Amino acid sequence: MKDKYLLYLSGVISEETFIKQLKNIKESEEDSEGEELNHYMFFENLNIMKQCIHDVLNMNHKEIDALLEDHDWASDHVSGASTSIQRVCGLLKNLIKKEPIDMENI
């Protein structure tokens, strides 16, 4: 929580995003029915990514497209993050279904 507060204070995330993240933390805590998770930051990081994606998708796409001309690294990071999330999602889906995992495609 301290990290999110510092991001908010430094202007990296908006007040609206900060408040939404606080609500997500509360909802996550309520969903776990009092059980503490060993990997709670895994879920917290997913919530942060979800909110950031939501924020970016709600921005003006043409303006973002123009800004990316000078910031190719941003597209590269999104591409890499997308690949990583797809791999994690595929792994978890296969583990939950108890299907064999093709490690070459992960």
Rosetta blueprint (number, residue, H / E / L):
1 M L
2 K H
3 D H
4 K H
5 Y H
6 L H
7 L H
8 Y H
9 L H
10 S L
11 G L
12 V L
13 I L
14 S L
15 E H
16 E H
17 T H
18 F H
19 I H
20 K H
21 Q H
22 L H
23 K H
24 N H
25 I H
26 K H
27 E H
28 S H
29 E H
30 E H
31 D H
32 S L
33 E L
34 G L
35 E L
36 E L
37 L L
38 N L
39 H L
40 Y H
41 M H
42 F H
43 F H
44 E H
45 N H
46 L H
47 N H
48 I H
49 M H
50 K H
51 Q H
52 C H
53 I H
54 H H
55 D H
56 V H
57 L H
58 N L
59 M L
60 N L
61 H H
62 K H
63 E H
64 I H
65 D H
66 A H
67 L H
68 L H
69 E H
70 D H
71 H L
72 D H
73 W H
74 A H
75 S H
76 D H
77 H H
78 V H
79 S H
80 G H
81 A H
82 S H
83 T H
84 S H
85 I H
86 Q H
87 R H
88 V H
89 C H
90 G H
91 L H
92 L H
93 K H
94 N H
95 L H
96 I H
97 K H
98 K L
99 E L
100 P L
101 I L
102 D L
103 M H
104 E H
105 N H
106 I L
